[in-house]
Amino acid sequence: MEVLRRSSVFAAEVMEVFDRSPTDKELVSQAKALCRDYINSRLVQAGVSWSKPEYNAPVPGGKLAEVSTILLRLGDELEYIRPNVYRNIARQLNISLHSETVVSDAFLAVAAQIFRCCITWGKVVSLYAVAAGLALDCVRHAQPAMVHTIVDCLGEFVRKSLVTWLKRRGGWADITKCVVNTDPSLRSHWLVAAVCSFGHFLKAIFFVLLPER
């Protein structure tokens, strides 16, 4: 069972580009690579039975691998603070996992709500936690192909809504500053803010999607 399809051009797009200003295409490719790695980590963590796909993960020791490690670490903290918020996403949204359109629309609606006011790294971490939670739901409900749909949706959202913000910060490596000489209590504060925002708009998304169920 191939959940995440391998891209023959993946390595060329996401290898070391941190020594210069990344292009829009590189930022989106990196976003999708990070999403694949985040989802894979959560599936393994959950002990879900599935066939691990062949795909290019961030190169060990590379900048993208460091970003992935930090993203997962912050995600762990975020999910620890509110363990039920990022679980059973499909049930919370009351959506079917048998339709690509429904899954795509739901994920993009949630993403739009997360960033409706501003962009922060806390919200970016929240976006990845939502993607992983929804992907886990899909695999558990025998819809593993939907994982690729979620990765593509996240990449498209990054392209349309986050690329400019990322470029101003020099790319994904900027997230590493969130854990360097940072008081854990302060880091938890902005993660809590991300969780609270997500919890509040889940109900709003439920009503937005109501006519489509």
ZADO-1210 file (C-alpha; in nm, 4 decimals, padded with zeros to 6 digits):
<atoms>
<atom x="00.0000" y="00.0000" z="00.0000" code="MET" pos="1"/>
<atom x="00.1624" y="00.3235" z="-00.1077" code="GLU" pos="2"/>
<atom x="00.0424" y="00.6108" z="00.1048" code="VAL" pos="3"/>
<atom x="00.2845" y="00.8806" z="00.0029" code="LEU" pos="4"/>
<atom x="00.4052" y="00.8755" z="-00.3578" code="ARG" pos="5"/>
<atom x="00.7717" y="00.9205" z="-00.4320" code="ARG" pos="6"/>
<atom x="00.8735" y="01.2201" z="-00.6370" code="SER" pos="7"/>
<atom x="01.1694" y="01.1780" z="-00.8694" code="SER" pos="8"/>
<atom x="01.2499" y="01.5482" z="-00.8438" code="VAL" pos="9"/>
<atom x="01.2025" y="01.5728" z="-00.4685" code="PHE" pos="10"/>
<atom x="01.5696" y="01.5648" z="-00.3741" code="ALA" pos="11"/>
<atom x="01.6614" y="01.8377" z="-00.6206" code="ALA" pos="12"/>
<atom x="01.3880" y="02.0622" z="-00.4822" code="GLU" pos="13"/>
<atom x="01.4400" y="02.0252" z="-00.1084" code="VAL" pos="14"/>
<atom x="01.8114" y="01.9626" z="-00.0651" code="MET" pos="15"/>
<atom x="02.0296" y="02.2319" z="00.0823" code="GLU" pos="16"/>
<atom x="01.8931" y="02.5676" z="-00.0337" code="VAL" pos="17"/>
<atom x="01.9308" y="02.7428" z="00.2993" code="PHE" pos="18"/>
<atom x="02.2485" y="02.9231" z="00.1962" code="ASP" pos="19"/>
<atom x="02.0468" y="03.1529" z="-00.0299" code="ARG" pos="20"/>
<atom x="01.6995" y="03.2986" z="-00.0519" code="SER" pos="21"/>
<atom x="01.4633" y="03.0092" z="-00.1282" code="PRO" pos="22"/>
<atom x="01.2251" y="03.0284" z="-00.4209" code="THR" pos="23"/>
<atom x="00.8493" y="02.9877" z="-00.3880" code="ASP" pos="24"/>
<atom x="00.8732" y="02.6416" z="-00.5434" code="LYS" pos="25"/>
<atom x="01.1427" y="02.5341" z="-00.2984" code="GLU" pos="26"/>
<atom x="00.9445" y="02.6587" z="00.0004" code="LEU" pos="27"/>
<atom x="00.6372" y="02.4641" z="-00.1116" code="VAL" pos="28"/>
<atom x="00.8413" y="02.1487" z="-00.1791" code="SER" pos="29"/>
<atom x="00.9993" y="02.1790" z="00.1640" code="GLN" pos="30"/>
<atom x="00.6565" y="02.2328" z="00.3226" code="ALA" pos="31"/>
<atom x="00.5322" y="01.9092" z="00.1671" code="LYS" pos="32"/>
<atom x="00.8470" y="01.7213" z="00.2670" code="ALA" pos="33"/>
<atom x="00.8026" y="01.8370" z="00.6251" code="LEU" pos="34"/>
<atom x="00.4370" y="01.7340" z="00.6118" code="CYS" pos="35"/>
<atom x="00.5235" y="01.3833" z="00.4892" code="ARG" pos="36"/>
<atom x="00.7786" y="01.3464" z="00.7673" code="ASP" pos="37"/>
<atom x="00.5383" y="01.4800" z="01.0314" code="TYR" pos="38"/>
<atom x="00.2587" y="01.2480" z="00.9181" code="ILE" pos="39"/>
<atom x="00.4892" y="00.9468" z="00.9013" code="ASN" pos="40"/>
<atom x="00.6090" y="01.0184" z="01.2550" code="SER" pos="41"/>
<atom x="00.2543" y="01.0386" z="01.3869" code="ARG" pos="42"/>
<atom x="00.1486" y="00.7169" z="01.2109" code="LEU" pos="43"/>
<atom x="00.4466" y="00.5310" z="01.3554" code="VAL" pos="44"/>
<atom x="00.3826" y="00.6844" z="01.6975" code="GLN" pos="45"/>
<atom x="00.0210" y="00.5687" z="01.6840" code="ALA" pos="46"/>
<atom x="00.1284" y="00.2162" z="01.5892" code="GLY" pos="47"/>
<atom x="-00.0916" y="00.2196" z="01.2818" code="VAL" pos="48"/>
<atom x="-00.0386" y="-00.0797" z="01.0566" code="SER" pos="49"/>
<atom x="00.0556" y="00.0362" z="00.7101" code="TRP" pos="50"/>
<atom x="00.3181" y="-00.0148" z="00.4458" code="SER" pos="51"/>
<atom x="00.5798" y="00.2571" z="00.4791" code="LYS" pos="52"/>
<atom x="00.6162" y="00.4254" z="00.1411" code="PRO" pos="53"/>
<atom x="00.9308" y="00.4907" z="-00.0506" code="GLU" pos="54"/>
<atom x="00.9921" y="00.8613" z="-00.0356" code="TYR" pos="55"/>
<atom x="01.2803" y="01.0964" z="00.0205" code="ASN" pos="56"/>
<atom x="01.2861" y="01.2135" z="00.3821" code="ALA" pos="57"/>
<atom x="01.4871" y="01.5144" z="00.4928" code="PRO" pos="58"/>
<atom x="01.8558" y="01.4272" z="00.4663" code="VAL" pos="59"/>
<atom x="02.0032" y="01.3323" z="00.8067" code="PRO" pos="60"/>
<atom x="02.2145" y="01.6163" z="00.9386" code="GLY" pos="61"/>
<atom x="02.0799" y="01.8639" z="00.6839" code="GLY" pos="62"/>
<atom x="01.8977" y="02.1879" z="00.7605" code="LYS" pos="63"/>
<atom x="01.5637" y="02.0478" z="00.6506" code="LEU" pos="64"/>
<atom x="01.6106" y="01.7524" z="00.8856" code="ALA" pos="65"/>
<atom x="01.6789" y="01.9973" z="01.1687" code="GLU" pos="66"/>
<atom x="01.3635" y="02.1907" z="01.0822" code="VAL" pos="67"/>
<atom x="01.1648" y="01.8659" z="01.0759" code="SER" pos="68"/>
<atom x="01.2983" y="01.7644" z="01.4172" code="THR" pos="69"/>
<atom x="01.2050" y="02.0994" z="01.5705" code="ILE" pos="70"/>
<atom x="00.8639" y="02.1011" z="01.4042" code="LEU" pos="71"/>
<atom x="00.7929" y="01.7580" z="01.5515" code="LEU" pos="72"/>
<atom x="00.9209" y="01.8656" z="01.8932" code="ARG" pos="73"/>
<atom x="00.6938" y="02.1697" z="01.8968" code="LEU" pos="74"/>
<atom x="00.4097" y="01.9531" z="01.7696" code="GLY" pos="75"/>
<atom x="00.4645" y="01.7145" z="02.0594" code="ASP" pos="76"/>
<atom x="00.4335" y="02.0058" z="02.3018" code="GLU" pos="77"/>
<atom x="00.1258" y="02.1392" z="02.1278" code="LEU" pos="78"/>
<atom x="-00.0501" y="01.8025" z="02.1309" code="GLU" pos="79"/>
<atom x="00.0543" y="01.7417" z="02.4921" code="TYR" pos="80"/>
<atom x="-00.1057" y="02.0675" z="02.6054" code="ILE" pos="81"/>
<atom x="-00.4439" y="01.9697" z="02.4578" code="ARG" pos="82"/>
<atom x="-00.4306" y="01.5954" z="02.3804" code="PRO" pos="83"/>
<atom x="-00.7869" y="01.5733" z="02.2490" code="ASN" pos="84"/>
<atom x="-00.7824" y="01.8720" z="02.0166" code="VAL" pos="85"/>
<atom x="-00.5694" y="01.7125" z="01.7453" code="TYR" pos="86"/>
<atom x="-00.7252" y="01.3679" z="01.7611" code="ARG" pos="87"/>
<atom x="-01.0279" y="01.2415" z="01.5702" code="ASN" pos="88"/>
<atom x="-01.0270" y="01.5491" z="01.3466" code="ILE" pos="89"/>
<atom x="-01.2717" y="01.3962" z="01.0993" code="ALA" pos="90"/>
<atom x="-01.5194" y="01.3176" z="01.3759" code="ARG" pos="91"/>
<atom x="-01.4884" y="01.6670" z="01.5203" code="GLN" pos="92"/>
<atom x="-01.5598" y="01.8136" z="01.1778" code="LEU" pos="93"/>
<atom x="-01.8209" y="01.5448" z="01.1092" code="ASN" pos="94"/>
<atom x="-01.6950" y="01.4797" z="00.7562" code="ILE" pos="95"/>
<atom x="-01.6730" y="01.1738" z="00.5352" code="SER" pos="96"/>
<atom x="-01.3271" y="01.0456" z="00.4505" code="LEU" pos="97"/>
<atom x="-01.4384" y="00.8810" z="00.1276" code="HIS" pos="98"/>
<atom x="-01.4363" y="01.1944" z="-00.0836" code="SER" pos="99"/>
<atom x="-01.1229" y="01.3836" z="-00.1880" code="GLU" pos="100"/>
<atom x="-01.3289" y="01.6981" z="-00.2322" code="THR" pos="101"/>
<atom x="-01.4731" y="01.6824" z="00.1182" code="VAL" pos="102"/>
<atom x="-01.1354" y="01.6110" z="00.2791" code="VAL" pos="103"/>
<atom x="-00.9632" y="01.8839" z="00.0753" code="SER" pos="104"/>
<atom x="-01.2318" y="02.1431" z="00.1421" code="ASP" pos="105"/>
<atom x="-01.2358" y="02.0628" z="00.5136" code="ALA" pos="106"/>
<atom x="-00.8598" y="02.0859" z="00.5507" code="PHE" pos="107"/>
<atom x="-00.8348" y="02.4107" z="00.3544" code="LEU" pos="108"/>
<atom x="-01.1231" y="02.5591" z="00.5544" code="ALA" pos="109"/>
<atom x="-00.9475" y="02.4734" z="00.8798" code="VAL" pos="110"/>
<atom x="-00.6187" y="02.6137" z="00.7462" code="ALA" pos="111"/>
<atom x="-00.7879" y="02.9393" z="00.6439" code="ALA" pos="112"/>
<atom x="-00.9415" y="02.9741" z="00.9896" code="GLN" pos="113"/>
<atom x="-00.6120" y="02.9084" z="01.1672" code="ILE" pos="114"/>
<atom x="-00.4500" y="03.1975" z="00.9808" code="PHE" pos="115"/>
<atom x="-00.7509" y="03.4241" z="00.9508" code="ARG" pos="116"/>
<atom x="-00.5953" y="03.6970" z="01.1691" code="CYS" pos="117"/>
<atom x="-00.2195" y="03.6606" z="01.1483" code="CYS" pos="118"/>
<atom x="00.0659" y="03.4188" z="01.0819" code="ILE" pos="119"/>
<atom x="00.2852" y="03.2822" z="01.3612" code="THR" pos="120"/>
<atom x="00.5047" y="02.9777" z="01.3979" code="TRP" pos="121"/>
<atom x="00.2623" y="02.8499" z="01.6599" code="GLY" pos="122"/>
<atom x="-00.0130" y="02.8463" z="01.3999" code="LYS" pos="123"/>
<atom x="00.2147" y="02.6782" z="01.1471" code="VAL" pos="124"/>
<atom x="00.2803" y="02.4001" z="01.3984" code="VAL" pos="125"/>
<atom x="-00.0949" y="02.3774" z="01.4542" code="SER" pos="126"/>
<atom x="-00.1515" y="02.3382" z="01.0787" code="LEU" pos="127"/>
<atom x="00.0873" y="02.0421" z="01.0663" code="TYR" pos="128"/>
<atom x="-00.0750" y="01.8834" z="01.3707" code="ALA" pos="129"/>
<atom x="-00.4144" y="01.9099" z="01.1994" code="VAL" pos="130"/>
<atom x="-00.2754" y="01.7553" z="00.8799" code="ALA" pos="131"/>
<atom x="-00.1250" y="01.4651" z="01.0739" code="ALA" pos="132"/>
<atom x="-00.4407" y="01.4112" z="01.2789" code="GLY" pos="133"/>
<atom x="-00.6568" y="01.4042" z="00.9685" code="LEU" pos="134"/>
<atom x="-00.4096" y="01.1752" z="00.7897" code="ALA" pos="135"/>
<atom x="-00.4185" y="00.9344" z="01.0823" code="LEU" pos="136"/>
<atom x="-00.7984" y="00.9298" z="01.0626" code="ASP" pos="137"/>
<atom x="-00.7792" y="00.8507" z="00.6904" code="CYS" pos="138"/>
<atom x="-00.5381" y="00.5592" z="00.7337" code="VAL" pos="139"/>
<atom x="-00.7406" y="00.4183" z="01.0215" code="ARG" pos="140"/>
<atom x="-01.0543" y="00.4312" z="00.8060" code="HIS" pos="141"/>
<atom x="-00.8908" y="00.2491" z="00.5147" code="ALA" pos="142"/>
<atom x="-00.8409" y="00.5643" z="00.3082" code="GLN" pos="143"/>
<atom x="-00.4590" y="00.5856" z="00.2933" code="PRO" pos="144"/>
<atom x="-00.4618" y="00.7507" z="-00.0508" code="ALA" pos="145"/>
<atom x="-00.6130" y="01.0579" z="00.1145" code="MET" pos="146"/>
<atom x="-00.2818" y="01.1217" z="00.2908" code="VAL" pos="147"/>
<atom x="-00.1320" y="01.2347" z="-00.0384" code="HIS" pos="148"/>
<atom x="-00.4321" y="01.4628" z="-00.0877" code="THR" pos="149"/>
<atom x="-00.3697" y="01.6226" z="00.2528" code="ILE" pos="150"/>
<atom x="-00.0003" y="01.6754" z="00.1749" code="VAL" pos="151"/>
<atom x="-00.0904" y="01.8391" z="-00.1574" code="ASP" pos="152"/>
<atom x="-00.3504" y="02.0598" z="00.0117" code="CYS" pos="153"/>
<atom x="-00.1005" y="02.1768" z="00.2691" code="LEU" pos="154"/>
<atom x="00.1469" y="02.2558" z="-00.0080" code="GLY" pos="155"/>
<atom x="-00.1143" y="02.4524" z="-00.1978" code="GLU" pos="156"/>
<atom x="-00.2106" y="02.6485" z="00.1116" code="PHE" pos="157"/>
<atom x="00.1531" y="02.7318" z="00.1794" code="VAL" pos="158"/>
<atom x="00.1923" y="02.8476" z="-00.1817" code="ARG" pos="159"/>
<atom x="-00.1085" y="03.0788" z="-00.1646" code="LYS" pos="160"/>
<atom x="-00.0926" y="03.2038" z="00.1916" code="SER" pos="161"/>
<atom x="00.2421" y="03.1457" z="00.3643" code="LEU" pos="162"/>
<atom x="00.5191" y="03.1777" z="00.1046" code="VAL" pos="163"/>
<atom x="00.5560" y="03.5561" z="00.1348" code="THR" pos="164"/>
<atom x="00.5724" y="03.5324" z="00.5159" code="TRP" pos="165"/>
<atom x="00.8274" y="03.2504" z="00.4954" code="LEU" pos="166"/>
<atom x="01.0467" y="03.4411" z="00.2504" code="LYS" pos="167"/>
<atom x="01.0557" y="03.7439" z="00.4817" code="ARG" pos="168"/>
<atom x="01.1991" y="03.5160" z="00.7489" code="ARG" pos="169"/>
<atom x="01.4518" y="03.3516" z="00.5233" code="GLY" pos="170"/>
<atom x="01.2623" y="03.0246" z="00.4911" code="GLY" pos="171"/>
<atom x="01.1723" y="02.7303" z="00.7120" code="TRP" pos="172"/>
<atom x="01.4983" y="02.7455" z="00.9081" code="ALA" pos="173"/>
<atom x="01.3570" y="03.0448" z="01.0982" code="ASP" pos="174"/>
<atom x="01.1511" y="02.8049" z="01.3112" code="ILE" pos="175"/>
<atom x="01.4735" y="02.6929" z="01.4785" code="THR" pos="176"/>
<atom x="01.4755" y="03.0247" z="01.6632" code="LYS" pos="177"/>
<atom x="01.1663" y="02.9109" z="01.8527" code="CYS" pos="178"/>
<atom x="01.3700" y="02.6660" z="02.0600" code="VAL" pos="179"/>
<atom x="01.7016" y="02.8468" z="02.0921" code="VAL" pos="180"/>
<atom x="01.7474" y="03.0165" z="02.4304" code="ASN" pos="181"/>
<atom x="01.3719" y="03.0227" z="02.4761" code="THR" pos="182"/>
<atom x="01.2013" y="02.9949" z="02.8127" code="ASP" pos="183"/>
<atom x="00.9850" y="02.6763" z="02.7955" code="PRO" pos="184"/>
<atom x="00.7007" y="02.8582" z="02.9706" code="SER" pos="185"/>
<atom x="00.7008" y="03.1304" z="02.7053" code="LEU" pos="186"/>
<atom x="00.7089" y="02.8725" z="02.4265" code="ARG" pos="187"/>
<atom x="00.4139" y="02.6955" z="02.5870" code="SER" pos="188"/>
<atom x="00.2307" y="03.0279" z="02.5970" code="HIS" pos="189"/>
<atom x="00.2285" y="03.0779" z="02.2198" code="TRP" pos="190"/>
<atom x="00.1526" y="02.7095" z="02.1662" code="LEU" pos="191"/>
<atom x="-00.1479" y="02.7402" z="02.3982" code="VAL" pos="192"/>
<atom x="-00.2649" y="03.0364" z="02.1920" code="ALA" pos="193"/>
<atom x="-00.2514" y="02.8203" z="01.8803" code="ALA" pos="194"/>
<atom x="-00.4485" y="02.5435" z="02.0522" code="VAL" pos="195"/>
<atom x="-00.7128" y="02.7845" z="02.1803" code="CYS" pos="196"/>
<atom x="-00.7591" y="02.9321" z="01.8350" code="SER" pos="197"/>
<atom x="-00.8018" y="02.5884" z="01.6828" code="PHE" pos="198"/>
<atom x="-01.0478" y="02.4792" z="01.9496" code="GLY" pos="199"/>
<atom x="-01.2669" y="02.7855" z="01.8970" code="HIS" pos="200"/>
<atom x="-01.2941" y="02.7625" z="01.5202" code="PHE" pos="201"/>
<atom x="-01.3622" y="02.3875" z="01.5009" code="LEU" pos="202"/>
<atom x="-01.7254" y="02.4635" z="01.5797" code="LYS" pos="203"/>
<atom x="-01.7326" y="02.7379" z="01.3180" code="ALA" pos="204"/>
<atom x="-01.5914" y="02.5024" z="01.0548" code="ILE" pos="205"/>
<atom x="-01.8524" y="02.2431" z="01.1500" code="PHE" pos="206"/>
<atom x="-02.1301" y="02.4811" z="01.0493" code="PHE" pos="207"/>
<atom x="-01.9475" y="02.5949" z="00.7353" code="VAL" pos="208"/>
<atom x="-01.9263" y="02.2333" z="00.6192" code="LEU" pos="209"/>
<atom x="-02.2764" y="02.1400" z="00.7343" code="LEU" pos="210"/>
<atom x="-02.4488" y="02.1822" z="00.3922" code="PRO" pos="211"/>
<atom x="-02.1935" y="01.9518" z="00.2253" code="GLU" pos="212"/>
<atom x="-02.2236" y="01.6499" z="00.4543" code="ARG" pos="213"/>
</atoms>
